[in-house]
Amino acid sequence: MNKRQEAILEFISSHRTVSTSEIHDNISGYFPENYTRITIIRDVDFLIKNGFIKREGRARNVRYGLLNPLLEYVNVDNYFQNDCDDRVLKNYNFSFDVFNHLNQLFTDDELRRILSLNEKFLGNIKKITPTILKKEFERLTIEFSWKSSRIEGNTYSLLDTERLIRENVEASGHSKEESIMILNHKRALDHILQDSSYYGFVTLSKIEDLHRTLIDGLGVNTGFRSSPVGIVGTDYKPLDNIYQIKDSMTELTKIINLHQNPFEKAFVTILMISYIQPFEDGNKRTSRILANSILLANNYCPISYRSMDEVEYKKAVILFYEQNSVLYLKEMFIDQFEQAVGKYFN
């Protein structure tokens, strides 16, 4: 998007629907140079084509609104210039309305691009030998275990992670908990790779089993939490009632299983387990490993997140907590999938 299109999307995001004249009156003050009706139509056509907004009505009654409220545009740089205490949240508490909009999060163009990338992945794995395929999964396991742990504050380097996983040698100057966290990731991935079809259908017990593996030996209680939990860097408060948490997770599994597109299944998993925060700790780890299990169960390339910036990832998650906007996290998810297809199994 250019600056003009960003401004139009921000304006539409702050209103239910707007007309062409309302767009012109609001935006022309910021872009006075030759901002004609033709320019507006060109800009809104771009936003419609890329799945940000929809057109309603006909002729003079045409109005524009968001295609999905979760696709609301937020300027990330501007938003995080404010400290968490100074940001105004759309919802300070868990919003059950989010469940009503966990569909059509990807445009047709995005889905075609993802499908094309995955066809490349499927073609690649047919060409390589079983030995090379095994080594590539080992490499992805090491890099995923490193990055997913690093997002959670683990300070192991990638090379130290490789040595830990391959040789079971712990790096000096690091806590025992850091090595346990990494090895738990490996155990979870190994379990998934033994029978990748197992997660073709998602259940609460399967999610809890994955979580149990990821937090084993870390002093974290298993099962759904029964007490409140706070999140660093945000005033968003997740559910604090165990019955509501169970109900929300049950609803999430229904939505995941009903989704036809595996990539959407995985993305909704990333979003909602992080948002619900069903466990005492290890929620985002569980969401990432479960998303990969869903991708693998449906013959999609798993993601290592190796090149993803941890700070930007946390911003994207917080943006969903606070404004229920998925755009930034969606952009990262697609990018990391593309990088995984390019880096592994070639």
N, C-alpha and C positions, 0 to 999 in steps of 0.2 A: 504493500500500500504506500501511496505517496502521502504527504502531510495533509493534503486536502481531504483525501479519503479517510484518513485516520480521524480528522476532525468531524466529518459527517457521521462516522460510525459512533464516535463518542456522543454526539448530539442525539442520534437515534437511540443509543443505549440508555440515555437519561430520560427518555420519553417512551410512552407505549407505542404510538405511531406518529409519524410526521408527514407532511405534504411536501411537494417540491418547493413551493413558495416559502414554507417555514424553514426548509434547509437553506435556501438562498438568503433569507433575511438573517439567519443566525451565522452562517459561514462567510458571507461576503465581506463582513467587517474584518475578518482575519486574512482573507485572500481577495483584496479589492481589484486586483489586476484581471480584467476581462473575464469575470466569473459569470458566465452566461448560463441560461437554461440548458443549452446543449452540453456544457461542461458538467452540470449537475447530473444530467441523464447519463452521460458517459461514466461518471464516478459511481452512481448508484448501480448501474449495470455491472460494473466491475465487482461491487460488493455482493450483488445478487449471484453472479456467476461463481464467486468463490465461497458461497454458502454462509455469508455473514447476515444477510437480511433477506426479507421477502417482500414482494409487491402485493398489495391488496387493493381491490376496487378497479374501476375502469375509467378511462378518459379523465375528466376533471376531478373525479373522486379518488384518484390513485393516492394511496398512502404507503409508507414504508415502515416496517417494524423488524425487530430481531427475529431470525428464523427460530432460534431457541434461546431462552433467557440465559442458559449456561454459556452461550457464545458471546456474551457481552464483552466488548473491547475495553481493556484497561491499559493505559500507558504504564508499563512496568517501571521504567526509570523514574517517572514522575511520582508514581505511587509510593515507591520505597525511599523517596527522599524524606518522607515523614517517618518519625519513630513510631513504634507500635502503639504507644499511648496517644499519639496525635492522629491516628488513622480512624476514619469513620467507617464502621463495618456495615455491610448490608444486613448481615445476621450475626449477632454476637453468640447465638446459640445454634445448635444443630437445626437445620431446616428440613423437615420431612417433605417439603414440596420438591426438593431436588430429585426425588425418586420419579417424579412425573415427567422429567425432562432428560432422562438418560438414554435418549435415542436421537438419531440424526445428528450426531456430534461430528461426523465427518462428511465432507462434501463428496459428490460423485467423483470429481477429479482426484481427490485425495485417496479414495478407495481404489480407483483404477491404478494410481501410482503405487499404492501398497501392494496390490495384487501383482503388478508387474515386477516389483522387487522380489516378492516371494516366489514367483515363477523362476526368477533368476537363481534364487537360493535352491529351489528344488532341482533345477537343471545342474547346478554345481555339485550337489551331493551325489547325484547319479554318476558323475564323471570320476569322482575320487575313490580310492581304494578303502576298504573297511578300516585298515590300519590308520590311514590319514584321517578318516572321519573320526575315529576314536581320539586321535591326538588333537583334532580341532575342538572337539567337545571338552577335552581336558584343558585346553588353552582358554576356552570361553569360561569354564568353571573357575579357573584361577582368577581371571580378570573380573568376572562378575563378583566373586567372593570378596575380592579386594575392594572394588568400587562400592558395592552395596554396604560393606562394613565401614568404609571411609565416610560415606554419607552420614553414618551414625556416630562419627567422631573417632573412629579407629585410626591410629597413627602408623600402622604398618605400611611399609613401602610395597610396591608391586613385586619387586625382587624378593623381599623378605616373605611376602605372601606365597610366592612360588616355592620357595625353599620349605616353608612350613607345610604346604600341601603335599609336595612331592617327597620330602625327606622327613617330615614331622620334627623339624628343628625350629624351636622358637627363637625369635630375634631377641637379642639382649636389649635392656632398657625399656621393655614393654611389659604391661601387666599380663597376667595369666588370662584375664577376661578377654583381652584383645585376640589372643590366639584361639580361645574357645569360640568367639564370635565368628571368626573366619572359618574354622573347621566345621562349625555348625552349618554354615552356608554350603560347604562342600557336601556334607552328609545329605542335606536336603536335595541338592541338585542330583547327587548320585541316585537317590531314591526315585526321583522323577524320571531320570534317564533309563532306569531299569524297566519301567513300564510307562512310557509317555502317554499312552491312551487312557490311563487311569483317571486323568483330570479332564477328560472329555465331558464329564458331567460333574459339576461342583456341588459339594454338600458341606454343611457346617462341620461335620466330623472330619472331613478331609482338610478343611482350613485349620481347624484346631490341631490336627496332627502335624501339619507343616509348622505352625507356630511353636508347638511343643519341641520340635526338632531344633528350631532356630534359637530358642532361648534356653535350651538344656545346659545346666551348669552355670547359669548366669544369675541365679538368685531371683528369678522372676516367676511370679505365680502363673500357673497355667489356667486355661479356661477364661470365659468372659469375666471382665472385671465388675466388681460390685461397689466401687467407690469412684469419686470424681478424679479426673486427671487434667493437669494443666499442660500447655504446650509452649515451649520456649519461643519467644519472638512474636507472639500473637495473643490477643485478648479473646479469641474464639474459644468457646467452651463446648466440648463434645458432650454427648449424652452421659448422664451419671446414674441411670437406672438400669439395672441388669436386665429387667424384663423388656424395656424398650430397646436395649442393645441387641438382645436375642431376636426380637421382632424385626429390627432393622437388618440384621445379618441374614435372617430368613428371607426377607424381601429382596435383599441384594442377590442371594443365590438364585432366586427365581428369575430375576432380571438377567443375570449372567447367562443362565441356561436357555433363556428364551431368545437371546440375541443370536442372529444367524451368522453374523460376521465375526470370525475369531479375533480379529484385531480390535474390534469394538469391545468384545468380551474382556480382553486383556486390559484395555484402557479403562473401562468402567471399574474393573477390579482395583487398579492402581488408585483411581480417584476415591472410591467409596470406602475401602478399608482404611485408608489414611483419614478420611473424613469422619467415619464412625468411631475410629479408635477403640475397637472392641476389647483390646487386651491391655493389660497393665503396662507393657512395653513390647517393642518389637513389631509394631503395627506396619510401619512402612516397609520393613524387611519382608514381612509376610506378604504384603501387597505385591512387591516386586517379584518374589519367588513364585507366587501363585500366578501372576501374569505370565511369567515364562512357562510355567507348567501348562497353562491354557494354550499358549502359542504352540508348544511342542506337541500337545495332544491333537492339534489340528494341522500338523505338518507345516507350521510357520517357523521362521527363523527366530530363535531366542535372542534376547538382548543382553549385552554385558554392561552397558552404561559407561564403558571405559573412558570415553572422552568427554563425558558430561561434567559440567562445572557444578560442584556440590552446592555452592551458594545459590546459583541460579535455579537449581532444582528445588531447593528449600523455598525460594521466593515463589516459584510456580505453585507449590503445594499450599503455601500460606495464602496466595491470591485466591485459590479455590476455597479455602476455609473462610476467608473474610468477605469476598465478593461473589463467591460461587461462579467464578469465571474460569473456564477450562482452556481457553485459547493458548496461553503460554505453555502449560503443561502438555497440551496436545502437540504443539509445535515441537517440543523437545522429544516427545515419544516417537513421532514420525521420523525425526532426524536421527535418533539413536537406532531405530530399526534400519534405516537406510545405511547407516555406518556399519551395523552388524552384518548386513548382507554383503557389504563391500570388504570387510576385514576378515571374515571367517569363511571356511569351507570353499575357498577358491583354489 
